[in-house]
Amino acid sequence: MDPSIQALELSGVFFSAAAWLCSLATTLMSTWLTLSTELLPTESYELGLWETCVVQELGVLECRPYDGILGLPPDIKLARILMCVTLATGLLGVLLAIPGMRVVNSCHDRLEDLRCKRALKAAGGALCLVAGILGLVPVSYIAHLTVVRFFDESVPKVVPRWEFGDALFCGWTAGVLHLVAGTLLLTSCLCLQRENCDTPVHIPLGKVHPGQTSIWNRSEYV
């Protein structure tokens, strides 16, 4: 096996696992949006998908979960759903990509092994690409709404505005890592298929019995 293909596989699985962990952290973090006011300089506020928090001057963090789902803003509901789907899709992609690696021996038949592994790895790469797109949508949507509301001229300037939190940057990182992981896994599948196509096939010649002349050594005279 070409070492470059093995490196693509290992890199793809590594990036997919790192992307899933970043997506999990993004989903659980309460710092999707942050807010600080001049009226209360000793306190700052954090907005997440599951709770809102107040950070006091001494570093004391007080969080309160949302009362219910029906009363949530539409953007928070959408972000919740898409991030949960992203976690499920990304985890499934990792679980399919790991047994699809050539370094993992999971079958006995060689031909079936290659086909099965290539199919698993291709499915894992495709799911990673889907997880990357799904993860970028809620993060970018929340960021877009934040920018629109921040520069809304109809709101007085004295009213505090929400700003980007660390969770948004973590979500963008997770989305990019998912896309990179999916690209690496699918590229390794294409390289592996090309390598198999370029490999010459050896056709065994039939065994020559005693007293029988091989067709390659037989000459006909006219």
C-alpha positions in Angstrom: 0.0 0.0 0.0 1.2 3.5 -0.9 2.4 5.3 2.3 0.7 8.5 1.1 -2.7 6.8 1.0 -2.1 5.6 4.6 -1.2 9.1 5.6 -4.4 10.4 4.1 -6.4 7.9 6.0 -4.8 8.6 9.3 -5.1 12.4 8.8 -8.7 12.1 7.8 -9.7 10.0 10.9 -7.7 12.4 13.1 -9.3 15.5 11.8 -12.7 13.9 11.9 -12.3 13.0 15.6 -10.9 16.5 16.4 -13.8 18.1 14.5 -16.4 16.1 16.4 -14.8 17.1 19.8 -14.9 20.8 18.7 -18.6 20.4 17.6 -19.4 18.9 21.0 -17.6 21.7 22.8 -19.5 24.3 20.6 -22.8 22.7 21.4 -22.2 22.7 25.2 -20.5 26.1 25.5 -22.5 29.0 26.9 -20.4 31.6 25.1 -22.2 31.8 21.8 -22.8 35.4 22.4 -21.4 37.8 25.0 -22.7 41.1 26.4 -21.1 43.7 28.7 -22.5 47.1 29.6 -21.0 50.3 31.0 -23.9 50.6 33.5 -22.8 47.3 35.1 -19.0 47.0 34.5 -18.7 44.3 37.1 -20.9 41.9 35.3 -21.0 40.4 31.8 -23.6 38.1 30.2 -23.2 35.0 28.1 -25.8 33.3 25.9 -25.7 29.7 24.9 -27.9 27.1 23.4 -29.0 25.6 26.7 -28.5 28.3 29.3 -27.7 31.9 30.0 -24.9 32.9 32.4 -23.8 35.9 34.4 -20.1 36.4 35.0 -19.4 38.7 38.0 -16.2 40.6 38.7 -14.7 38.0 41.0 -15.1 35.3 38.4 -18.2 33.9 39.8 -20.3 32.2 37.1 -24.1 31.8 37.6 -26.0 30.0 34.9 -29.7 29.4 34.4 -31.1 26.9 32.0 -33.9 27.9 29.7 -37.4 27.2 31.1 -38.8 25.4 28.0 -38.3 24.8 24.3 -41.4 26.4 23.0 -40.4 29.8 24.4 -37.0 29.9 22.8 -36.2 32.3 19.9 -36.3 30.6 16.5 -32.5 31.1 15.9 -31.7 29.2 19.2 -34.1 26.4 18.3 -32.6 26.0 14.8 -29.0 26.1 16.2 -29.9 23.4 18.7 -31.4 21.1 16.1 -28.6 21.5 13.6 -25.8 21.1 16.2 -27.4 17.9 17.5 -27.7 16.5 14.0 -24.1 17.6 13.3 -22.9 15.6 16.4 -24.8 12.5 15.3 -23.6 12.7 11.7 -20.0 13.4 12.6 -19.9 10.6 15.1 -21.3 8.1 12.6 -18.7 9.3 10.1 -15.9 8.6 12.5 -17.3 5.2 13.4 -17.5 4.3 9.7 -14.1 5.7 8.8 -12.1 3.8 11.4 -12.9 0.3 10.2 -12.5 1.5 6.6 -8.8 2.1 7.1 -6.4 -0.3 5.5 -4.4 -0.6 8.8 -7.4 -2.1 10.5 -7.8 -5.8 9.6 -11.5 -6.6 9.9 -12.1 -9.2 7.1 -10.5 -12.4 5.9 -11.3 -12.4 2.2 -9.0 -9.9 0.4 -11.3 -8.8 -2.4 -14.3 -8.3 -0.1 -12.0 -6.6 2.4 -10.9 -4.0 -0.1 -14.4 -3.3 -1.3 -15.9 -3.2 2.2 -13.2 -0.9 3.5 -13.4 1.5 0.6 -17.2 1.7 0.9 -17.0 2.3 4.7 -14.3 5.0 4.2 -16.2 6.7 1.4 -19.4 6.8 3.6 -17.4 8.2 6.5 -15.9 10.9 4.3 -19.3 11.8 2.9 -20.8 12.0 6.4 -17.9 14.2 7.5 -18.6 16.7 4.7 -22.3 16.7 5.6 -21.5 17.3 9.2 -19.2 20.2 8.3 -21.9 21.9 6.3 -24.5 21.3 9.0 -22.2 22.7 11.6 -21.4 25.8 9.7 -25.0 26.8 9.1 -26.1 27.6 12.7 -22.9 29.2 13.6 -22.9 31.4 10.6 -26.6 32.2 10.9 -26.2 33.3 14.6 -23.2 35.4 13.6 -25.2 37.0 10.7 -28.1 37.9 13.0 -25.6 39.3 15.6 -24.0 41.6 13.0 -27.4 42.8 11.7 -28.6 43.6 15.2 -25.4 45.2 16.2 -25.5 47.7 13.4 -29.3 48.2 13.6 -29.8 52.0 13.5 -33.3 51.8 14.8 -32.0 50.7 18.2 -30.6 53.5 20.4 -26.8 53.5 20.9 -27.1 53.3 24.6 -28.7 49.9 24.4 -26.1 47.2 24.9 -25.4 44.8 21.9 -24.6 41.2 21.8 -21.2 40.3 20.4 -19.4 37.1 19.1 -18.5 34.6 21.8 -15.8 31.9 21.8 -18.3 29.2 20.8 -18.8 30.7 17.4 -15.1 30.5 16.6 -15.0 27.0 17.9 -17.9 26.1 15.7 -16.2 27.5 12.6 -13.1 25.5 13.4 -15.2 22.4 13.8 -16.9 22.9 10.5 -13.6 23.5 8.6 -12.1 20.4 10.3 -15.0 18.3 9.2 -14.7 19.5 5.6 -11.0 18.8 5.6 -11.5 15.3 7.1 -14.1 14.4 4.6 -11.9 15.6 1.7 -9.0 13.6 2.9 -11.0 10.4 3.3 -12.6 10.7 -0.1 -9.2 11.5 -1.7 -7.7 8.4 -0.1 -10.6 6.3 -1.6 -9.9 7.7 -5.1 -6.1 7.1 -4.8 -6.7 3.6 -3.6 -9.1 2.9 -6.5 -6.5 4.3 -8.9 -3.8 2.2 -7.3 -5.9 -1.0 -7.7 -6.7 -0.2 -11.3 -3.0 0.3 -12.1 -2.0 -2.9 -10.4 -1.3 -5.6 -13.1 -3.4 -8.7 -12.9 -1.4 -12.0 -13.2 -3.2 -14.7 -15.0 -1.8 -18.2 -14.1 -1.1 -20.5 -17.0 -2.5 -24.0 -17.0 -0.4 -26.8 -15.8 1.2 -28.8 -18.7 0.7 -32.6 -18.3 3.5 -35.0 -19.3 3.3 -35.8 -22.9 1.4 -32.6 -23.7 3.0 -29.8 -25.6 2.4 -26.2 -24.4 0.7 -23.9 -26.9 3.5 -21.4 -26.4 6.2 -24.0 -27.3 4.3 -25.7 -30.1 5.3 -24.9 -33.7 3.4 -25.9 -36.8 5.1 -26.7 -40.0 3.5 -26.6 -43.4 
